[in-house]
Amino acid sequence: MPTSIAYFVNQYPKVSHSFIRREIAAVEAQGFEVLRIALRGWDAEVVDQDDRAERSRTRYLLRQGLRGLMAPMLRQLTARPGRFWSALKLAVRMAARGERALPYHLVYLAEAAQVVEWCAAAGVRHIHAHFGTNSAEIVMLAQCLGGPSYSFTVHGPEEFDKPIALGLDEKIRRSAFTVAITSFCRSQLYRWVEQGAWDKIAIVHCGLERGFYAGAPTLPALAPRLVCIGRLCEQKGQLLLVEAAAQLQRQGIVFELVLAGDGEMRPQIEDRIAHHGLQQQVRITGWISSQQVREELLAARAMVLPSFAEGLPVVIMEAMALRRPVLTTYIAGIPELVIHGENGWLFPAGDVERLVQSMQSCLAASPEQLARMGQAAQLRAVERHSINVEAGKLVRLFQAHATPQAQALGMAAPAGGTR
């Protein structure tokens, strides 16, 4: 019988979470049954057919509102009062150091109670959460209530911005293991937990399936088109990119820039595009599907992403796997994948002049140079980010740390007292 595990995500599916969908599919292909649990996402607009299929497979904690969580919480209190009070004290302690008030953490406790019951009913032996935010706290509280062992993947940059408020140290100590997506990410976790817990932290990269890049053209497009893919938000640096585009226009350089995505900063970005008279050169697509992302990358000679803060953007590895060089900032885990002059151009974050120079170099590059860089990009991305290889690392960790079968199947039994 396949081992059952659960994946827990704050919102799933989501246009920017296709890497989680790929990871789940690869873990299932290696012999696991996966219960998908999310807080929300049942009513979100999704444009990708695979995301719609995932939505039908996912259970949602908040679908019935907060009232629907009261019964599971009362059952946990009645069945195992000792464990419940331990979990309540942990929630209070997390609230004392966090940004959110205690009522939020009490809701997390109620959500954790429902997670425990769903996991027990499905025979789940381990829960893996993505992101070190509230999703990691909920699975930690679920374990404290008597649920299965847990782990979580840290991506950044949000976790790096407020590690104390998120209680990263507590989450790492209590976890069976913690995943960092890059060496840089692991180094940041080392900062916030004692050295004795360092061996809990493993590196597992986000992965790409072969079908994403198989059959892609061997040569980058020669049109003077650059594409920036990502949520329109402060950390991605699109406002700086528009300023760089304005400089290119003033120099008389012919180019097209596609901003693929949407987000909270779209009005400001559109204002700057209009201010510089760039409506003919710069286009915003809005949210697009994974297939459309692939098509935009293939139609461009390179991808540009002038991020101010990151973990390691999945879209960089996607672009490189499709033989597209990348123009991006040398921050966080990006230089672990992008090598300046070999498979892309790196420049300092926030430096518009160096961004302009990189864009000029890319637009002036010969077909032969683009082909060499594109081939080098694909080789490096595929070598470091094969989904089957990375999922295999996770599978071995799940096998080593999953809650024993007997305990997992009995964890929601209505017996009183602690266990």
C-alpha positions in Angstrom: 0.0 0.0 0.0 1.5 3.4 -0.9 2.5 5.7 1.9 0.1 8.6 2.3 1.4 12.1 3.0 -0.2 15.5 2.9 0.9 18.7 1.2 -0.3 21.9 2.9 -0.3 25.4 1.2 -1.8 28.7 2.2 -3.5 29.1 -1.3 -3.6 26.4 -3.9 -3.6 26.2 -6.8 -2.2 29.6 -7.8 -0.7 30.9 -10.9 2.7 31.4 -9.2 2.6 28.0 -7.6 3.0 25.7 -10.6 6.3 24.5 -9.1 4.3 23.0 -6.2 2.0 21.2 -8.6 5.0 19.7 -10.4 6.5 18.6 -7.2 3.4 16.9 -6.0 3.0 15.1 -9.3 6.6 13.9 -9.2 6.3 12.7 -5.6 3.1 10.8 -6.5 5.0 9.2 -9.5 7.5 7.9 -7.0 4.9 5.9 -5.1 3.3 8.2 -2.6 -0.4 9.1 -2.2 -0.7 12.9 -1.6 -3.6 14.6 0.2 -3.7 18.2 -0.9 -4.9 20.7 1.8 -5.1 24.5 1.5 -6.6 27.3 3.4 -8.1 29.0 0.4 -8.2 28.8 -3.4 -11.5 27.0 -4.1 -13.0 30.2 -5.6 -9.9 31.8 -7.1 -9.7 32.4 -10.8 -7.3 30.0 -12.4 -6.5 30.0 -16.1 -4.4 26.8 -16.3 -6.2 23.6 -17.0 -3.8 21.7 -14.7 -4.6 24.1 -11.9 -8.3 23.5 -12.4 -7.7 19.8 -12.1 -5.7 20.4 -8.9 -8.4 22.5 -7.4 -10.9 19.6 -7.7 -8.4 17.4 -5.7 -7.8 19.8 -2.9 -9.5 20.1 0.5 -10.0 23.6 1.8 -10.0 24.5 5.5 -11.9 27.8 5.2 -14.5 26.7 2.7 -17.1 26.4 5.4 -15.9 29.5 7.2 -14.6 29.7 10.8 -17.7 28.2 12.2 -16.9 24.9 10.4 -13.6 24.7 12.4 -15.2 24.8 15.8 -16.3 21.2 15.9 -12.9 19.7 15.1 -11.3 21.9 17.7 -13.8 20.9 20.4 -13.3 17.2 19.5 -9.5 17.6 19.9 -10.0 19.3 23.2 -12.3 16.5 24.4 -10.2 13.6 23.0 -6.8 14.8 24.1 -7.0 17.7 26.5 -3.3 17.5 27.4 -2.1 17.8 23.9 -4.7 20.5 23.2 -3.4 22.7 26.0 0.2 22.2 24.9 -0.8 23.3 21.4 -2.7 26.3 22.8 0.3 27.4 24.8 2.4 27.1 21.7 -0.1 29.2 19.7 0.0 31.9 22.5 3.8 31.8 22.4 3.9 32.3 18.6 1.4 35.2 18.9 3.6 36.9 21.5 6.5 37.2 19.1 4.5 37.6 15.9 3.0 40.4 13.9 -0.5 39.1 14.1 -2.6 39.2 17.3 -3.6 36.2 19.3 -7.0 35.6 17.6 -5.2 34.8 14.3 -3.1 32.1 16.0 -6.2 30.7 17.7 -7.7 30.3 14.3 -4.5 28.6 13.2 -5.1 26.2 16.1 -8.6 25.5 14.9 -7.4 24.9 11.4 -4.7 22.5 12.8 -7.4 20.5 14.5 -9.2 20.0 11.2 -5.9 19.0 9.5 -5.3 16.4 12.2 -8.7 14.8 11.5 -8.4 14.9 7.7 -4.9 13.3 8.0 -6.1 10.6 10.3 -9.0 9.7 8.0 -6.6 9.5 5.1 -3.9 7.5 6.9 -1.4 10.4 6.4 2.0 9.8 7.9 3.7 13.1 7.2 2.7 16.7 6.3 4.8 18.9 4.1 4.1 22.6 3.9 5.3 25.2 1.5 6.5 28.5 2.9 7.6 29.2 6.4 4.7 31.5 7.1 1.3 30.6 8.6 1.2 27.3 6.7 4.2 26.1 8.6 2.7 27.2 11.9 -0.5 25.3 11.2 1.2 22.0 10.5 3.4 22.6 13.6 0.3 23.0 15.7 -1.2 19.9 14.1 1.7 17.9 15.2 1.5 19.3 18.7 -2.2 18.2 18.8 -1.1 14.6 18.0 -0.9 14.8 14.2 1.8 13.4 12.0 5.4 14.6 11.7 5.8 17.7 9.5 8.4 19.5 7.3 8.3 22.7 5.3 10.0 24.4 2.4 11.4 27.9 2.8 11.6 30.0 -0.3 12.2 33.6 0.7 12.2 36.5 0.6 9.3 36.9 3.0 10.7 34.5 5.6 14.1 36.4 5.5 12.4 39.7 6.1 10.8 38.7 9.4 12.3 35.5 10.7 11.7 36.3 14.4 8.0 37.3 13.9 7.4 34.1 12.0 9.1 32.0 14.6 11.3 30.2 12.1 13.6 28.9 14.8 10.6 27.2 16.6 9.3 25.7 13.4 12.7 24.3 12.4 13.4 22.8 15.8 10.0 21.0 15.9 10.1 19.9 12.3 11.3 16.4 11.1 13.3 18.3 8.6 13.3 21.7 6.8 13.9 22.3 3.1 15.8 25.3 1.7 15.6 25.8 -2.0 19.2 27.2 -2.4 22.4 27.3 -0.5 21.7 31.0 0.2 18.3 30.1 1.6 20.0 27.5 3.9 22.5 30.1 5.1 19.7 32.4 6.1 18.0 29.7 8.2 21.4 28.9 9.8 21.3 32.5 11.1 18.1 32.0 13.1 18.5 28.6 14.6 21.2 27.1 16.8 24.0 25.0 15.2 22.6 21.9 16.8 19.6 22.1 14.5 21.5 22.8 11.3 21.5 19.1 10.3 17.7 19.3 10.0 18.0 21.7 7.0 18.3 20.1 3.6 18.6 21.7 0.1 16.0 20.6 -2.4 15.7 22.7 -5.5 12.4 23.5 -7.3 12.2 21.3 -10.3 11.1 21.3 -14.0 9.6 18.4 -15.8 11.1 17.4 -19.2 7.9 18.1 -21.0 8.2 21.8 -20.2 11.4 22.3 -22.3 11.4 19.2 -24.6 10.9 20.3 -28.2 11.7 23.9 -27.6 13.5 25.7 -30.5 17.3 25.3 -30.3 17.9 29.0 -31.0 16.6 32.0 -29.0 14.3 34.4 -30.9 16.1 37.1 -32.7 13.4 39.7 -32.4 14.5 42.6 -30.1 12.0 41.4 -27.5 12.6 41.0 -23.8 10.1 39.4 -21.4 9.7 40.0 -17.6 7.6 37.3 -15.9 6.3 37.8 -12.4 3.8 39.4 -10.1 3.7 43.1 -10.5 4.9 44.0 -7.0 7.6 45.9 -5.3 10.1 43.1 -4.9 10.2 42.3 -8.7 11.5 45.7 -9.7 9.3 46.4 -12.7 9.2 50.1 -12.0 13.0 50.2 -12.4 12.6 48.2 -15.6 10.3 50.8 -17.0 12.8 53.5 -16.2 15.5 51.5 -18.0 13.2 51.1 -21.0 12.7 54.9 -21.1 16.5 55.3 -21.4 16.7 52.8 -24.3 13.9 54.7 -26.0 15.8 58.0 -25.7 18.9 56.4 -27.2 16.9 55.3 -30.2 17.3 51.6 -29.5 14.5 49.4 -31.0 13.0 47.0 -28.5 9.8 45.5 -27.2 9.3 44.7 -23.5 6.6 42.3 -22.3 5.6 42.4 -18.6 3.9 39.0 -18.2 1.8 39.0 -15.0 -0.5 41.1 -12.9 -0.5 42.4 -9.3 -1.0 45.2 -6.9 1.5 47.6 -8.6 -0.1 47.5 -12.0 -1.6 51.0 -11.8 1.7 52.6 -10.8 3.6 50.7 -13.6 1.0 51.7 -16.2 1.3 55.3 -15.0 5.1 55.3 -15.6 4.7 53.6 -19.0 2.3 56.4 -20.0 4.6 59.1 -18.4 7.4 58.0 -20.6 5.3 57.4 -23.7 6.2 53.7 -23.9 2.8 52.3 -24.8 4.1 51.1 -28.1 7.2 49.4 -26.6 5.9 48.0 -23.3 3.0 45.6 -23.0 1.4 44.1 -19.8 -0.3 40.7 -20.4 -2.2 40.2 -17.1 -2.3 36.8 -15.6 -1.5 34.0 -18.0 -1.4 30.2 -18.0 1.8 28.1 -17.7 1.5 27.4 -21.5 1.3 31.1 -22.2 4.3 31.8 -20.0 6.2 29.2 -22.1 5.0 30.9 -25.3 6.1 34.4 -24.1 9.5 33.0 -23.2 10.0 31.3 -26.6 9.0 34.5 -28.4 11.7 36.6 -26.6 15.4 36.6 -27.0 15.9 36.7 -23.2 14.1 37.2 -19.9 14.8 40.2 -17.7 14.0 40.2 -14.0 15.4 43.2 -12.0 14.4 41.9 -8.6 15.1 43.7 -5.3 14.4 40.6 -3.1 14.1 37.0 -4.0 14.7 33.4 -3.1 15.3 31.8 -6.5 12.5 32.6 -9.0 11.2 29.5 -10.7 10.7 31.5 -13.9 14.5 32.0 -14.2 15.0 28.2 -14.4 12.1 28.0 -16.8 13.6 30.6 -19.1 17.0 28.9 -19.0 15.5 25.4 -19.6 13.9 26.9 -22.8 17.4 28.2 -23.9 16.7 31.8 -23.0 19.5 33.8 -21.4 18.5 35.7 -18.3 19.2 39.3 -17.3 18.8 39.6 -13.5 20.2 40.8 -10.2 23.0 39.0 -8.3 21.0 38.6 -5.1 20.0 35.7 -2.9 20.2 32.3 -4.7 20.2 33.7 -8.2 24.0 33.6 -8.7 23.9 29.9 -7.8 22.2 29.3 -11.2 22.9 32.3 -13.4 26.6 32.8 -14.4 27.4 36.3 -15.8 28.6 36.2 -19.3 28.0 32.4 -19.7 24.2 32.0 -19.5 23.0 35.5 -18.7 23.8 39.0 -17.5 24.0 39.8 -13.8 23.8 43.4 -12.4 23.4 45.0 -9.0 19.9 45.3 -7.6 18.5 48.8 -7.9 21.2 50.0 -10.4 19.3 51.3 -13.4 22.4 52.2 -15.3 23.8 48.6 -15.1 20.3 47.3 -16.0 20.3 49.5 -19.1 23.8 48.3 -20.0 22.7 44.6 -19.7 19.7 45.2 -21.9 21.9 46.9 -24.5 24.3 44.0 -24.5 21.5 41.5 -24.9 19.8 43.4 -27.7 23.1 43.8 -29.5 24.2 40.2 -29.1 24.7 38.2 -32.2 22.7 35.1 -33.0 25.8 32.9 -32.3 26.3 34.5 -28.9 22.6 34.1 -28.0 22.7 30.4 -29.1 25.8 29.7 -27.0 24.3 31.4 -23.9 21.0 29.7 -24.5 22.6 26.2 -24.7 24.7 26.9 -21.6 21.5 28.1 -19.8 19.6 24.9 -20.6 22.4 22.6 -19.5 22.8 24.3 -16.2 19.0 24.5 -15.5 18.4 20.9 -16.4 21.4 19.7 -14.4 20.3 21.5 -11.2 16.5 21.4 -11.4 15.3 18.1 -12.7 11.9 17.5 -11.0 12.5 13.8 -10.8 15.9 14.2 -9.1 14.6 16.8 -6.7 11.4 14.9 -5.8 13.6 11.9 -5.2 15.4 13.8 -2.5 12.1 14.7 -0.9 10.8 11.1 -1.1 13.9 9.8 0.8 13.4 12.5 3.5 9.7 11.5 3.7 10.6 7.9 4.1 13.1 8.6 6.8 10.9 10.8 8.9 7.3 9.8 8.4 5.3 9.1 11.5 5.0 5.3 12.1 2.0 3.8 10.5 0.2 2.7 13.6 0.5 6.1 15.2 -0.6 7.9 12.1 -3.7 5.8 11.7 -4.7 6.2 15.3 -3.8 9.8 15.9 -7.4 11.1 15.9 -8.9 8.4 18.0 -11.5 9.8 20.5 -9.6 8.5 23.6 -9.2 11.0 26.4 -5.9 12.4 27.8 -2.6 12.9 26.1 -0.8 10.5 23.8 
